[in-house]
Amino acid sequence: MNEVQRTAEIVRKTRETDIRLTLDLDGQGRSEIASGVGFLDHMLELFARHALVDLTVACKGDTQVDDHHSTEDVGLCLGQAIDRALGNRAGIRRYGHAILPMDETLVTCAVDLGGRPFFAWDATFPTAKVGTFDTELVVDFWQAVCTQGRMNLHVLLHYGRNSHHISEAIFKGLARAIRHAAEPDPRSAEIPSTKGVL
């Protein structure tokens, strides 16, 4: 594996949230998640397992208002952690994708860890909520990850009936795509760009 430790710790404190997040890109899929948002906890556990990262999240947020601030701010912190852990991005594969089925759902996810944020999302949820969680927050979470992680992030939902399954397919698919893109390239230790910088 990599000789350099690809880890990051992000601490973010605002009037709306107080977050501490740690990430090890070369982990084993372990997670310890306490975001204060049950459904997000479930999704982040899936993400860590399928991305094979070690992830801890501790968030105290204004969930008495709703889940928006906590969900979006955890996404900001995860994106910052990915960016910081990648360093100058030398020796990574850079690109990753996954076509992922989840029961009746099929989704395509693709990422480019090329240093420029671009967010493309074509996925509509059939219901406004999963339990008490607003499904629109899935989009907000990943847009925050994309922007702070300085990546191209594309999600295309081909079909799906169940909002929980759609969310799960997206989190697992992006986990697999990011895992592949962030993996060391056994053929090159160089920065994967003709520009010489990402």
C-alpha positions as a Markdown table, in Angstrom:
| # | Residue | x | y | z |
|---|---|---|---|---|
| 1 | Met | 0.0 | 0.0 | 0.0 |
| 2 | Asn | 1.1 | 3.6 | 0.2 |
| 3 | Glu | 4.1 | 4.5 | 2.3 |
| 4 | Val | 2.6 | 8.0 | 3.0 |
| 5 | Gln | -0.3 | 8.0 | 5.4 |
| 6 | Arg | -3.3 | 9.3 | 3.6 |
| 7 | Thr | -5.3 | 10.5 | 6.6 |
| 8 | Ala | -7.1 | 13.7 | 7.6 |
| 9 | Glu | -8.9 | 15.2 | 10.6 |
| 10 | Ile | -11.4 | 18.0 | 10.1 |
| 11 | Val | -12.9 | 20.0 | 12.9 |
| 12 | Arg | -15.7 | 22.4 | 12.0 |
| 13 | Lys | -17.6 | 24.5 | 14.6 |
| 14 | Thr | -20.4 | 27.0 | 13.6 |
| 15 | Arg | -23.5 | 28.3 | 15.3 |
| 16 | Glu | -25.3 | 25.4 | 13.6 |
| 17 | Thr | -23.0 | 22.4 | 13.9 |
| 18 | Asp | -20.0 | 21.1 | 15.8 |
| 19 | Ile | -18.2 | 18.4 | 13.9 |
| 20 | Arg | -15.1 | 16.3 | 14.2 |
| 21 | Leu | -14.4 | 13.9 | 11.3 |
| 22 | Thr | -11.4 | 11.6 | 10.7 |
| 23 | Leu | -10.6 | 9.7 | 7.6 |
| 24 | Asp | -8.0 | 7.1 | 6.5 |
| 25 | Leu | -8.2 | 6.5 | 2.8 |
| 26 | Asp | -6.2 | 3.2 | 3.2 |
| 27 | Gly | -8.4 | 1.8 | 5.9 |
| 28 | Gln | -10.4 | -1.4 | 6.3 |
| 29 | Gly | -13.9 | -0.1 | 6.1 |
| 30 | Arg | -14.3 | 0.6 | 9.8 |
| 31 | Ser | -16.6 | 3.3 | 10.9 |
| 32 | Glu | -17.8 | 5.0 | 14.1 |
| 33 | Ile | -20.6 | 7.4 | 13.1 |
| 34 | Ala | -22.7 | 9.7 | 15.3 |
| 35 | Ser | -24.0 | 12.5 | 13.1 |
| 36 | Gly | -27.2 | 12.9 | 15.1 |
| 37 | Val | -29.1 | 12.0 | 11.9 |
| 38 | Gly | -30.0 | 8.3 | 11.9 |
| 39 | Phe | -30.4 | 7.7 | 8.2 |
| 40 | Leu | -27.2 | 9.6 | 7.5 |
| 41 | Asp | -25.3 | 7.4 | 10.0 |
| 42 | His | -26.6 | 4.3 | 8.1 |
| 43 | Met | -25.4 | 5.7 | 4.7 |
| 44 | Leu | -22.0 | 6.7 | 6.1 |
| 45 | Glu | -21.4 | 3.3 | 7.5 |
| 46 | Leu | -22.2 | 1.8 | 4.1 |
| 47 | Phe | -19.9 | 4.4 | 2.5 |
| 48 | Ala | -17.0 | 3.5 | 4.7 |
| 49 | Arg | -17.4 | -0.2 | 4.2 |
| 50 | His | -17.6 | 0.0 | 0.4 |
| 51 | Ala | -14.9 | 2.6 | 0.0 |
| 52 | Leu | -12.6 | 0.7 | 2.4 |
| 53 | Val | -11.9 | 3.8 | 4.3 |
| 54 | Asp | -11.8 | 4.2 | 8.1 |
| 55 | Leu | -14.2 | 7.0 | 9.0 |
| 56 | Thr | -15.3 | 8.6 | 12.3 |
| 57 | Val | -17.9 | 11.3 | 12.5 |
| 58 | Ala | -19.1 | 13.1 | 15.7 |
| 59 | Cys | -21.6 | 15.8 | 15.0 |
| 60 | Lys | -23.7 | 17.9 | 17.3 |
| 61 | Gly | -26.2 | 19.9 | 15.2 |
| 62 | Asp | -29.4 | 21.9 | 15.4 |
| 63 | Thr | -31.5 | 18.9 | 14.5 |
| 64 | Gln | -34.4 | 20.5 | 16.4 |
| 65 | Val | -34.7 | 22.7 | 13.3 |
| 66 | Asp | -34.2 | 19.9 | 10.8 |
| 67 | Asp | -31.5 | 17.6 | 9.5 |
| 68 | His | -30.2 | 20.0 | 6.8 |
| 69 | His | -27.3 | 21.7 | 8.5 |
| 70 | Ser | -25.9 | 18.5 | 10.0 |
| 71 | Thr | -26.2 | 16.6 | 6.8 |
| 72 | Glu | -24.6 | 19.3 | 4.6 |
| 73 | Asp | -21.9 | 20.2 | 7.0 |
| 74 | Val | -20.8 | 16.6 | 7.4 |
| 75 | Gly | -20.6 | 16.4 | 3.6 |
| 76 | Leu | -18.4 | 19.5 | 3.7 |
| 77 | Cys | -16.1 | 17.9 | 6.2 |
| 78 | Leu | -15.9 | 14.6 | 4.3 |
| 79 | Gly | -15.0 | 16.5 | 1.1 |
| 80 | Gln | -12.3 | 18.5 | 2.9 |
| 81 | Ala | -11.0 | 15.3 | 4.5 |
| 82 | Ile | -10.8 | 13.5 | 1.1 |
| 83 | Asp | -9.0 | 16.5 | -0.4 |
| 84 | Arg | -6.5 | 16.8 | 2.5 |
| 85 | Ala | -5.8 | 13.0 | 2.6 |
| 86 | Leu | -5.1 | 12.9 | -1.1 |
| 87 | Gly | -2.3 | 15.5 | -0.7 |
| 88 | Asn | -1.0 | 16.5 | -4.2 |
| 89 | Arg | -2.8 | 13.5 | -5.7 |
| 90 | Ala | 0.4 | 12.0 | -7.2 |
| 91 | Gly | 0.2 | 8.2 | -7.9 |
| 92 | Ile | -3.6 | 7.9 | -7.8 |
| 93 | Arg | -5.7 | 6.4 | -10.5 |
| 94 | Arg | -7.7 | 9.6 | -10.5 |
| 95 | Tyr | -10.8 | 8.2 | -12.2 |
| 96 | Gly | -13.4 | 5.8 | -10.8 |
| 97 | His | -16.8 | 4.6 | -11.7 |
| 98 | Ala | -19.4 | 2.0 | -10.6 |
| 99 | Ile | -22.7 | 0.7 | -12.0 |
| 100 | Leu | -24.4 | -0.5 | -8.9 |
| 101 | Pro | -27.7 | -2.5 | -8.5 |
| 102 | Met | -29.7 | -2.4 | -5.3 |
| 103 | Asp | -32.7 | -4.7 | -5.6 |
| 104 | Glu | -35.0 | -2.8 | -8.1 |
| 105 | Thr | -32.6 | 0.2 | -8.4 |
| 106 | Leu | -29.8 | 0.7 | -10.8 |
| 107 | Val | -27.4 | 3.7 | -10.6 |
| 108 | Thr | -24.2 | 4.8 | -12.4 |
| 109 | Cys | -21.7 | 6.8 | -10.4 |
| 110 | Ala | -18.5 | 8.3 | -11.7 |
| 111 | Val | -15.8 | 10.5 | -10.2 |
| 112 | Asp | -12.7 | 12.4 | -11.4 |
| 113 | Leu | -10.3 | 13.4 | -8.5 |
| 114 | Gly | -8.8 | 16.0 | -10.9 |
| 115 | Gly | -8.9 | 19.0 | -8.6 |
| 116 | Arg | -11.8 | 20.9 | -10.2 |
| 117 | Pro | -15.3 | 20.6 | -8.7 |
| 118 | Phe | -18.2 | 19.8 | -11.1 |
| 119 | Phe | -21.5 | 18.3 | -9.9 |
| 120 | Ala | -23.9 | 16.5 | -12.3 |
| 121 | Trp | -26.9 | 14.8 | -10.7 |
| 122 | Asp | -29.8 | 13.0 | -12.5 |
| 123 | Ala | -31.6 | 11.2 | -9.8 |
| 124 | Thr | -35.2 | 11.8 | -8.6 |
| 125 | Phe | -36.5 | 10.3 | -5.5 |
| 126 | Pro | -40.1 | 8.9 | -5.6 |
| 127 | Thr | -40.8 | 10.1 | -2.0 |
| 128 | Ala | -39.9 | 13.2 | -0.1 |
| 129 | Lys | -38.8 | 11.3 | 2.9 |
| 130 | Val | -37.2 | 8.1 | 4.1 |
| 131 | Gly | -38.6 | 7.9 | 7.6 |
| 132 | Thr | -38.0 | 11.4 | 9.0 |
| 133 | Phe | -35.1 | 12.1 | 6.6 |
| 134 | Asp | -35.6 | 14.5 | 3.7 |
| 135 | Thr | -34.4 | 12.7 | 0.5 |
| 136 | Glu | -33.4 | 16.0 | -1.1 |
| 137 | Leu | -30.6 | 16.1 | 1.5 |
| 138 | Val | -28.8 | 13.2 | -0.3 |
| 139 | Val | -28.2 | 15.6 | -3.2 |
| 140 | Asp | -27.1 | 18.4 | -0.8 |
| 141 | Phe | -24.7 | 16.0 | 1.0 |
| 142 | Trp | -23.0 | 14.9 | -2.2 |
| 143 | Gln | -22.8 | 18.4 | -3.7 |
| 144 | Ala | -20.9 | 19.5 | -0.5 |
| 145 | Val | -18.5 | 16.5 | -0.8 |
| 146 | Cys | -17.9 | 17.3 | -4.5 |
| 147 | Thr | -17.2 | 20.9 | -4.0 |
| 148 | Gln | -14.9 | 20.6 | -0.9 |
| 149 | Gly | -13.3 | 17.4 | -2.3 |
| 150 | Arg | -12.4 | 19.2 | -5.6 |
| 151 | Met | -13.8 | 16.4 | -7.8 |
| 152 | Asn | -16.1 | 15.8 | -10.7 |
| 153 | Leu | -19.0 | 13.8 | -9.4 |
| 154 | His | -21.7 | 12.4 | -11.6 |
| 155 | Val | -24.8 | 10.4 | -10.6 |
| 156 | Leu | -27.3 | 8.9 | -13.0 |
| 157 | Leu | -30.3 | 6.9 | -11.7 |
| 158 | His | -31.4 | 4.5 | -14.4 |
| 159 | Tyr | -34.5 | 3.4 | -12.5 |
| 160 | Gly | -35.7 | 2.7 | -9.0 |
| 161 | Arg | -38.9 | 2.5 | -7.0 |
| 162 | Asn | -37.8 | 2.7 | -3.3 |
| 163 | Ser | -36.2 | 5.9 | -2.0 |
| 164 | His | -34.1 | 4.0 | 0.6 |
| 165 | His | -32.7 | 1.7 | -2.1 |
| 166 | Ile | -31.9 | 4.6 | -4.3 |
| 167 | Ser | -30.1 | 6.4 | -1.5 |
| 168 | Glu | -28.2 | 3.3 | -0.6 |
| 169 | Ala | -27.2 | 2.6 | -4.2 |
| 170 | Ile | -25.9 | 6.1 | -4.6 |
| 171 | Phe | -23.8 | 6.0 | -1.4 |
| 172 | Lys | -22.4 | 2.5 | -2.3 |
| 173 | Gly | -21.8 | 3.4 | -5.9 |
| 174 | Leu | -19.9 | 6.6 | -5.0 |
| 175 | Ala | -18.0 | 4.7 | -2.4 |
| 176 | Arg | -16.8 | 2.2 | -5.0 |
| 177 | Ala | -16.0 | 5.0 | -7.5 |
| 178 | Ile | -14.1 | 7.1 | -5.0 |
| 179 | Arg | -12.2 | 4.0 | -3.7 |
| 180 | His | -11.1 | 3.1 | -7.2 |
| 181 | Ala | -10.1 | 6.7 | -8.1 |
| 182 | Ala | -8.1 | 7.2 | -4.9 |
| 183 | Glu | -6.3 | 3.9 | -5.1 |
| 184 | Pro | -2.5 | 4.0 | -5.8 |
| 185 | Asp | -1.8 | 3.3 | -9.4 |
| 186 | Pro | 0.8 | 0.4 | -9.5 |
| 187 | Arg | 2.1 | 1.7 | -12.8 |
| 188 | Ser | 2.8 | 5.3 | -12.0 |
| 189 | Ala | 3.8 | 7.4 | -9.0 |
| 190 | Glu | 3.4 | 10.6 | -11.0 |
| 191 | Ile | 0.6 | 13.2 | -10.9 |
| 192 | Pro | -2.0 | 11.8 | -13.3 |
| 193 | Ser | -2.2 | 14.9 | -15.6 |
| 194 | Thr | -0.3 | 16.3 | -18.5 |
| 195 | Lys | -0.4 | 19.7 | -16.6 |
| 196 | Gly | 1.8 | 18.2 | -13.9 |
| 197 | Val | -0.5 | 19.4 | -11.1 |
| 198 | Leu | -4.0 | 18.6 | -9.9 |
